Amino acid sequence: MVIDFSASWCGPCKFMEPFLKEMAAKFTEVEFVKLDVDELPDVAQEFGVQAMPTFVLVKQGKEVDRVVGAQKNELEKKVEKNKG
């Protein structure tokens, strides 16, 4: 699972949206979830999110990796590595 911590006012988050849709189509075995930090600040705090966008990769209920910032290639590499 990839949790996308974003905000409606975040420019880099908007930039990543089309790429995330492409990745969700490519990695059909991975669930992509978008979470607005302004709507769910407790969850963002629980994951220690301090910048947007932050992508947290979760496997079997545990964080296995994360990418901070609009780093398309880095995110794709980590999803590929952790998808199985």
VOPA-144733 format. One record per residue (C-alpha): residue number from 1; residue in three letters; x, y, z. Coordinates in Angstrom, 1 decimal, decimal comma. Each point is the difference from the previous one (the first is absolute). Example, Ala and Ser with C-alpha at 12.3 -4.5 7.8 and 13.67 -1.06 7.14 Angstrom:
# VOPA-144733
<r><num>1</num><residu>ALA</residu><u>12,3</u><v>-4,5</v><w>7,8</w></r>
<r><num>2</num><residu>SER</residu><u>1,4</u><v>3,4</v><w>-0,7</w></r>
# end
This chain:
# VOPA-144733
<r><num>1</num><residu>MET</residu><u>0,0</u><v>0,0</v><w>0,0</w></r>
<r><num>2</num><residu>VAL</residu><u>1,2</u><v>3,5</v><w>-0,8</w></r>
<r><num>3</num><residu>ILE</residu><u>-1,4</u><v>2,8</v><w>2,2</w></r>
<r><num>4</num><residu>ASP</residu><u>0,2</u><v>3,4</v><w>-1,7</w></r>
<r><num>5</num><residu>PHE</residu><u>0,0</u><v>2,7</v><w>2,7</w></r>
<r><num>6</num><residu>SER</residu><u>-1,0</u><v>3,2</v><w>-1,8</w></r>
<r><num>7</num><residu>ALA</residu><u>-2,0</u><v>3,2</v><w>0,3</w></r>
<r><num>8</num><residu>SER</residu><u>-2,3</u><v>1,8</v><w>-2,3</w></r>
<r><num>9</num><residu>TRP</residu><u>2,2</u><v>3,1</v><w>0,0</w></r>
<r><num>10</num><residu>CYS</residu><u>3,2</u><v>-1,9</v><w>-0,8</w></r>
<r><num>11</num><residu>GLY</residu><u>1,4</u><v>0,7</v><w>-3,5</w></r>
<r><num>12</num><residu>PRO</residu><u>2,4</u><v>-3,0</v><w>-0,1</w></r>
<r><num>13</num><residu>CYS</residu><u>-2,8</u><v>-2,3</v><w>1,2</w></r>
<r><num>14</num><residu>LYS</residu><u>-2,1</u><v>1,1</v><w>-3,0</w></r>
<r><num>15</num><residu>PHE</residu><u>3,0</u><v>-0,5</v><w>-2,3</w></r>
<r><num>16</num><residu>MET</residu><u>0,2</u><v>-3,7</v><w>1,2</w></r>
<r><num>17</num><residu>GLU</residu><u>-3,7</u><v>-0,8</v><w>-0,5</w></r>
<r><num>18</num><residu>PRO</residu><u>0,2</u><v>-1,1</v><w>-3,7</w></r>
<r><num>19</num><residu>PHE</residu><u>3,1</u><v>-2,1</v><w>0,8</w></r>
<r><num>20</num><residu>LEU</residu><u>-1,6</u><v>-1,7</v><w>2,9</w></r>
<r><num>21</num><residu>LYS</residu><u>-3,0</u><v>-0,9</v><w>-2,2</w></r>
<r><num>22</num><residu>GLU</residu><u>2,5</u><v>-1,5</v><w>-2,5</w></r>
<r><num>23</num><residu>MET</residu><u>1,7</u><v>-2,0</v><w>2,7</w></r>
<r><num>24</num><residu>ALA</residu><u>-3,3</u><v>-1,3</v><w>1,4</w></r>
<r><num>25</num><residu>ALA</residu><u>-0,8</u><v>-1,3</v><w>-3,5</w></r>
<r><num>26</num><residu>LYS</residu><u>3,5</u><v>-1,5</v><w>-0,4</w></r>
<r><num>27</num><residu>PHE</residu><u>0,3</u><v>-1,6</v><w>3,5</w></r>
<r><num>28</num><residu>THR</residu><u>-3,5</u><v>-1,4</v><w>0,3</w></r>
<r><num>29</num><residu>GLU</residu><u>1,0</u><v>-2,2</v><w>2,9</w></r>
<r><num>30</num><residu>VAL</residu><u>0,9</u><v>3,1</v><w>2,1</w></r>
<r><num>31</num><residu>GLU</residu><u>-2,8</u><v>2,1</v><w>1,6</w></r>
<r><num>32</num><residu>PHE</residu><u>0,5</u><v>3,7</v><w>-0,2</w></r>
<r><num>33</num><residu>VAL</residu><u>-1,7</u><v>2,2</v><w>2,6</w></r>
<r><num>34</num><residu>LYS</residu><u>-0,1</u><v>3,8</v><w>0,1</w></r>
<r><num>35</num><residu>LEU</residu><u>-0,3</u><v>1,7</v><w>3,4</w></r>
<r><num>36</num><residu>ASP</residu><u>-0,5</u><v>3,7</v><w>0,5</w></r>
<r><num>37</num><residu>VAL</residu><u>2,1</u><v>1,1</v><w>3,0</w></r>
<r><num>38</num><residu>ASP</residu><u>-2,4</u><v>2,9</v><w>0,7</w></r>
<r><num>39</num><residu>GLU</residu><u>-2,9</u><v>-2,4</v><w>0,3</w></r>
<r><num>40</num><residu>LEU</residu><u>1,9</u><v>-2,7</v><w>2,0</w></r>
<r><num>41</num><residu>PRO</residu><u>2,8</u><v>1,7</v><w>1,9</w></r>
<r><num>42</num><residu>ASP</residu><u>0,1</u><v>-2,7</v><w>2,6</w></r>
<r><num>43</num><residu>VAL</residu><u>0,9</u><v>-2,7</v><w>-2,6</w></r>
<r><num>44</num><residu>ALA</residu><u>2,6</u><v>2,3</v><w>-1,5</w></r>
<r><num>45</num><residu>GLN</residu><u>1,5</u><v>0,6</v><w>3,5</w></r>
<r><num>46</num><residu>GLU</residu><u>-0,1</u><v>-3,8</v><w>0,7</w></r>
<r><num>47</num><residu>PHE</residu><u>2,2</u><v>-0,6</v><w>-3,1</w></r>
<r><num>48</num><residu>GLY</residu><u>2,2</u><v>3,0</v><w>0,8</w></r>
<r><num>49</num><residu>VAL</residu><u>-0,8</u><v>1,8</v><w>-3,2</w></r>
<r><num>50</num><residu>GLN</residu><u>1,6</u><v>3,4</v><w>0,0</w></r>
<r><num>51</num><residu>ALA</residu><u>0,0</u><v>0,9</v><w>-3,8</w></r>
<r><num>52</num><residu>MET</residu><u>-2,3</u><v>-0,5</v><w>-2,9</w></r>
<r><num>53</num><residu>PRO</residu><u>-0,1</u><v>-2,1</v><w>-2,0</w></r>
<r><num>54</num><residu>THR</residu><u>1,2</u><v>-2,9</v><w>2,1</w></r>
<r><num>55</num><residu>PHE</residu><u>-0,6</u><v>-3,5</v><w>-1,3</w></r>
<r><num>56</num><residu>VAL</residu><u>0,1</u><v>-2,8</v><w>2,6</w></r>
<r><num>57</num><residu>LEU</residu><u>0,3</u><v>-3,6</v><w>-1,2</w></r>
<r><num>58</num><residu>VAL</residu><u>-1,7</u><v>-2,4</v><w>2,3</w></r>
<r><num>59</num><residu>LYS</residu><u>0,2</u><v>-3,8</v><w>-0,1</w></r>
<r><num>60</num><residu>GLN</residu><u>-1,8</u><v>-2,3</v><w>2,4</w></r>
<r><num>61</num><residu>GLY</residu><u>-0,9</u><v>2,9</v><w>2,2</w></r>
<r><num>62</num><residu>LYS</residu><u>3,6</u><v>1,3</v><w>0,3</w></r>
<r><num>63</num><residu>GLU</residu><u>1,8</u><v>2,9</v><w>-1,7</w></r>
<r><num>64</num><residu>VAL</residu><u>2,6</u><v>-1,4</v><w>-2,3</w></r>
<r><num>65</num><residu>ASP</residu><u>1,1</u><v>3,2</v><w>-1,8</w></r>
<r><num>66</num><residu>ARG</residu><u>-0,8</u><v>3,6</v><w>-0,6</w></r>
<r><num>67</num><residu>VAL</residu><u>0,6</u><v>2,7</v><w>-2,6</w></r>
<r><num>68</num><residu>VAL</residu><u>-0,2</u><v>3,7</v><w>1,0</w></r>
<r><num>69</num><residu>GLY</residu><u>-0,6</u><v>2,5</v><w>-2,8</w></r>
<r><num>70</num><residu>ALA</residu><u>-1,2</u><v>-0,2</v><w>-3,6</w></r>
<r><num>71</num><residu>GLN</residu><u>2,6</u><v>-2,6</v><w>-1,0</w></r>
<r><num>72</num><residu>LYS</residu><u>-1,7</u><v>-2,1</v><w>-2,7</w></r>
<r><num>73</num><residu>ASN</residu><u>3,0</u><v>-2,3</v><w>-0,8</w></r>
<r><num>74</num><residu>GLU</residu><u>0,9</u><v>-0,6</v><w>3,6</w></r>
<r><num>75</num><residu>LEU</residu><u>-3,6</u><v>-0,9</v><w>0,8</w></r>
<r><num>76</num><residu>GLU</residu><u>-0,4</u><v>-2,3</v><w>-2,9</w></r>
<r><num>77</num><residu>LYS</residu><u>3,3</u><v>-1,8</v><w>0,9</w></r>
<r><num>78</num><residu>LYS</residu><u>-1,2</u><v>-0,6</v><w>3,6</w></r>
<r><num>79</num><residu>VAL</residu><u>-3,4</u><v>-1,2</v><w>-1,1</w></r>
<r><num>80</num><residu>GLU</residu><u>1,6</u><v>-2,4</v><w>-2,4</w></r>
<r><num>81</num><residu>LYS</residu><u>2,4</u><v>-1,3</v><w>2,7</w></r>
<r><num>82</num><residu>ASN</residu><u>-2,8</u><v>-0,4</v><w>2,7</w></r>
<r><num>83</num><residu>LYS</residu><u>-2,9</u><v>-1,1</v><w>-2,2</w></r>
<r><num>84</num><residu>GLY</residu><u>0,2</u><v>-3,8</v><w>0,6</w></r>
# end
